[in-house]
Amino acid sequence: MTNLINLDRDLHKGVRVREEIAFSACKDITMCSVVPTEIPRLALEYPVAFTKHGESGEYLCVALFGVDPQKNLFWKDGRWHSHTLPLNIGRQPFFVGVGNKDGAGGTKQSLVTCIDVDNPAVQEEQGELLFGPDGKETPYLQYKMSMLGELIDGEQRARAFVERLMALDLIRPIQLELKTPGEALRQIGGLHSIDEAKMRSLSPEALAELNSNGYLHVMHAMLLSLGQLPILARRLGSS
């Protein structure tokens, strides 16, 4: 469980974060939502696909951390093993919340930075300081807040990306068959990806539009990322 409170330069002036331990909050999850701008770099290590939100039924872009719903293959020996991190992992233990702000026009809602004080990385003995002696944000905190900002901006781009692909009927369900050493063939469902055949049959005008929006590069990266699944299957067999 998380315990989020608004980040405050006076309340948290002595607080530190142990970076590697912060990611332990995600050790038991096997996927997280991602935004289009990070997909090309994530595709080098993670399979990236679409899944449907359990309540809304909307498509979400997700990075997969394993082929077993009970095991995160990137968390081992108390640390996250990868060269690159999804924003939703790297931002830990910080979140974006909604707060009320009084102004001339009355009370308005605004986005606020929150910290999970129950994350074991949040302490006062070791780690990165959040605020300097002058009360200003440290480079570490500025970096984390830039991640949150990219996520906020990226969520809108992700919705637009999915809506355009749906309008062009370019999302299709995929059935994955994986062979783990020493085990029978496994089938994994519930995932969706780019319909490559339909993408190739698009008109030059449609392809040009997707390219100008930055979508075409992301689509190719998602397709290429599925090649990471057999690698994860082998990692599962050797774990």
C-alpha positions in Angstrom: 0.0 0.0 0.0 1.1 3.5 -0.7 0.9 6.4 1.7 1.0 9.6 -0.4 1.4 13.1 1.1 2.1 16.4 -0.7 5.8 17.1 -1.1 6.8 20.0 1.1 10.2 21.7 1.2 9.8 22.4 5.0 8.4 19.1 6.0 10.8 17.1 3.8 13.9 19.2 4.0 15.9 16.3 5.6 14.4 13.5 3.6 16.5 11.3 1.4 15.7 8.6 -1.2 17.7 5.5 -1.8 17.2 5.2 -5.5 17.6 1.4 -6.0 15.4 0.6 -3.0 12.7 2.9 -4.3 12.1 0.5 -7.2 11.2 -2.3 -4.8 7.7 -0.9 -4.8 7.3 -2.4 -8.3 9.0 -5.8 -7.6 5.7 -7.7 -7.8 4.1 -6.1 -10.8 4.6 -7.7 -14.3 3.6 -4.7 -16.4 3.2 -1.0 -16.3 1.6 1.6 -18.5 4.0 3.5 -20.8 3.7 6.6 -23.0 4.6 6.8 -26.7 7.8 8.9 -26.3 9.5 6.2 -24.2 8.5 3.2 -26.3 11.3 3.3 -28.8 14.0 3.1 -26.1 12.0 0.6 -24.0 11.6 -1.7 -27.0 15.4 -2.5 -26.7 14.7 -4.5 -23.4 11.0 -4.9 -22.9 8.1 -6.3 -24.9 5.6 -3.5 -25.4 2.0 -4.2 -26.2 -1.6 -3.1 -25.6 -3.9 -4.4 -22.9 -7.4 -3.5 -22.1 -8.2 -1.6 -18.9 -10.2 -3.9 -16.6 -13.0 -1.3 -15.9 -13.1 1.1 -18.9 -12.1 -1.3 -21.6 -9.7 1.2 -23.1 -6.5 0.2 -24.7 -3.3 0.9 -22.7 0.3 0.8 -23.9 2.2 -1.4 -21.4 5.7 -2.7 -21.0 5.9 -6.3 -19.9 8.2 -7.5 -17.2 7.7 -11.2 -17.6 5.8 -14.1 -19.2 4.4 -15.4 -15.9 1.7 -13.2 -14.2 3.3 -14.0 -10.8 7.0 -13.1 -11.6 8.8 -9.9 -12.5 11.9 -11.0 -14.3 13.6 -7.6 -14.0 13.7 -7.7 -10.2 16.4 -10.0 -8.8 18.7 -9.9 -5.8 17.1 -6.8 -4.4 17.5 -4.6 -7.4 16.0 -3.8 -10.9 18.1 -5.3 -13.7 17.9 -3.3 -16.9 19.7 -0.6 -18.7 16.6 1.5 -19.1 13.6 2.1 -16.9 10.0 2.9 -17.8 9.0 6.3 -16.5 6.4 4.7 -14.1 9.2 2.7 -12.5 11.9 5.4 -12.6 9.7 8.0 -10.9 9.4 6.0 -7.7 8.6 7.0 -4.9 7.0 10.1 -6.4 3.5 10.5 -7.8 1.2 13.2 -9.2 -1.9 14.0 -7.1 -4.7 16.5 -7.3 -5.0 19.3 -4.8 -7.1 22.3 -4.2 -5.8 25.8 -4.6 -7.5 28.9 -3.5 -7.5 31.9 -5.8 -9.4 35.0 -6.9 -11.9 32.9 -8.8 -12.4 30.5 -5.9 -11.0 27.0 -5.2 -9.5 25.3 -8.2 -8.0 21.8 -8.6 -4.3 21.6 -9.5 -1.7 18.9 -9.9 0.7 18.5 -7.0 3.8 16.3 -6.5 3.4 13.6 -3.8 5.8 11.3 -2.2 5.1 7.8 -0.9 6.4 8.0 2.7 5.8 4.2 3.2 8.3 3.4 0.4 11.3 1.9 2.2 13.6 4.1 0.2 12.3 7.2 1.9 14.5 7.9 5.0 16.9 10.5 6.5 20.0 8.4 6.9 21.2 7.5 3.3 20.3 8.4 -0.2 19.7 11.5 -2.4 18.5 14.7 -0.7 15.3 16.3 -2.1 16.1 19.8 -1.0 19.3 21.7 -0.5 20.3 23.8 2.6 18.7 26.8 0.8 15.4 25.0 0.4 15.7 24.7 -3.3 15.0 21.4 -5.2 18.1 19.3 -5.7 19.1 18.1 -9.2 17.9 14.7 -8.1 14.4 15.9 -7.3 14.3 18.1 -10.5 15.1 15.0 -12.5 12.3 13.0 -10.8 9.8 15.8 -11.4 10.8 16.0 -15.0 9.8 12.3 -15.3 6.4 13.1 -13.7 6.0 15.9 -16.2 6.8 13.6 -19.1 4.2 11.2 -17.9 1.5 13.8 -17.6 2.2 15.1 -21.1 2.5 11.5 -22.4 -0.8 10.3 -21.1 -2.6 12.7 -23.5 -0.4 11.6 -26.4 -1.0 8.0 -25.5 -4.8 8.5 -25.7 -4.5 10.3 -29.0 -2.2 7.5 -30.3 -4.6 4.8 -29.4 -7.6 6.6 -30.8 -5.9 7.1 -34.1 -4.9 3.5 -34.4 -8.4 2.4 -33.5 -9.8 4.7 -36.1 -7.6 3.0 -38.7 -8.4 -0.5 -37.3 -4.7 -1.1 -36.6 -4.9 -2.9 -33.3 -5.4 -6.6 -33.2 -5.3 -9.3 -30.5 -2.3 -11.5 -30.4 -1.9 -15.1 -29.1 1.6 -15.8 -27.9 3.1 -19.2 -27.7 6.2 -19.5 -25.6 8.5 -22.5 -24.8 10.3 -22.4 -21.5 13.1 -24.9 -21.2 11.9 -28.0 -19.4 8.2 -27.0 -19.6 5.3 -27.5 -22.0 4.4 -24.9 -24.6 2.5 -22.0 -23.0 -0.1 -19.8 -24.5 -0.5 -16.2 -23.4 -3.6 -14.2 -24.3 -5.1 -10.8 -23.3 -2.6 -8.8 -25.3 -2.9 -6.7 -28.5 -0.4 -5.3 -30.9 -0.2 -3.5 -34.2 -1.8 -5.2 -37.2 1.3 -5.2 -39.4 -0.6 -6.4 -42.5 -3.1 -3.6 -42.3 -0.4 -1.1 -41.6 1.5 -2.1 -44.8 -1.7 -1.7 -46.8 -2.4 1.9 -45.7 -2.4 4.6 -48.3 0.6 6.8 -48.7 -1.4 9.7 -47.2 -2.3 7.8 -44.1 1.3 6.6 -43.6 2.6 10.2 -44.1 0.1 11.4 -41.4 1.2 8.7 -38.9 4.8 9.6 -39.6 4.3 13.3 -39.1 2.7 12.7 -35.7 5.6 10.5 -34.6 3.3 7.4 -34.5 4.9 5.3 -37.2 8.2 5.1 -35.4 6.4 4.0 -32.2 4.4 1.4 -34.1 7.5 -0.2 -35.6 9.2 -0.2 -32.2 6.2 -2.0 -30.7 6.3 -4.7 -33.3 10.1 -5.1 -32.9 9.8 -5.3 -29.1 7.8 -8.5 -29.3 11.1 -10.2 -30.1 11.9 -9.7 -26.4 9.3 -12.3 -25.4 11.4 -15.4 -26.1 14.3 -13.8 -24.3 12.1 -13.3 -21.2 10.9 -16.9 -21.5 14.5 -18.1 -21.4 15.2 -15.9 -18.4 12.2 -17.4 -16.7 13.5 -20.9 -17.3 16.9 -20.0 -15.8 15.6 -18.1 -12.8 
